[in-house]
Amino acid sequence: MKTKGILIFLVLGLLVASSVGCSKKEANNPGQGQDGAKTGSITLVGSDSMQTVVGMLGEKFEEINPGAKIEVQGGGSGASFEPLRSGIAQLGLVSRPLKDEEKDVTTIEIAKDGIAVVVSKNNPVSDLTKEQIAKIYAGEITNWKELGGADKKINVIAREAGSGTTGAFEDIIMKKSDKEIAASVQRINQSEGIRATVAKSEEAIGFFSLYLADESVKALKVEGVEATEDNVKSGTYPVSRPFNYTYKTEPSGLTKDFVEFTLSAEGQAVVKEEGLIPVK
């Protein structure tokens, strides 16, 4: 009887160990639960500007699939490639075109980010080049008469330094001209605040996400191209950039499911809610 009891105990132990092993395997190998919900976890690493929208996409995906975990980490677009190549991350987040040395990965565009450069409706200036905008923000052009406008000092306004919109503006406008935003530039923490200030001031210039541009201000043409959603989608409006997922290995399992969700009608609705331009 004692020997039989020991055998029963050993069998039960093996069953428990087998069960634990299966549970670990399911956690590490994303798949599908018995009820059809997605399970497992994936990690996305890269662009700080993409963190908010991808975080919101992850939260929505997790609501639909309680057994799934979407972890989103920042660090910048350039920080995404090593984790991707080593397999630590399943998807990279890159908010710019790839450089030549980065083209060993594949991109999937999930959204476009357009930035409107705005002035007062009463300002006669309607078109600037990227170089002129960079010089305004660097403090090298200080009067509207230098740009064909009135003889008035330019009141230059930007979002706070940590803003994703400011980071995008610096990448697209300032860094291309090897310039920095001057310390004298007025900082306002909310895009709506910039819009209200520019609307009241004929001397002001500011920038914010394209979807916030309304009839209270004038969105400037840049390089002769109007700031419209269609021009951002076509890639002709120059103050815009792609938001990309990148991958080294063809997405499968939960990774594929999350990419498909991002590009679905529901996922693209989240993109639009976050002020970005959907690609689907």
ZILINFEN-V399526 format. One line per field, one symbol per residue. burial: b if it has 9 or more other C-alpha atoms within 8 Angstrom, else e. A space follows every 50 residues. Layout:
burial: ???
//
This chain:
burial: eeeeeeeeeeeeeeeeeeeeeeeeebbeebbbbeeebbbbbbbbbbbbbb bebbbbbbbebbeebbbbbbbbbbbbbbbbbebbeeeebbbbbbbbeeee eeeeeeeebbbbbbbbbbbbbebebbbbbbebbbbbbbbebbbbbeeebe eeebbbbbbbeeeebbbbbbbbbbbeeebbbeeebeebeebebbbbbbbe ebbbbbbbbbebbeebbbbbbbbebbbebebbbeeebbbbbbbbbbbbee eebbbbbbeebbbbebbbbbbbeebbbbbe
//
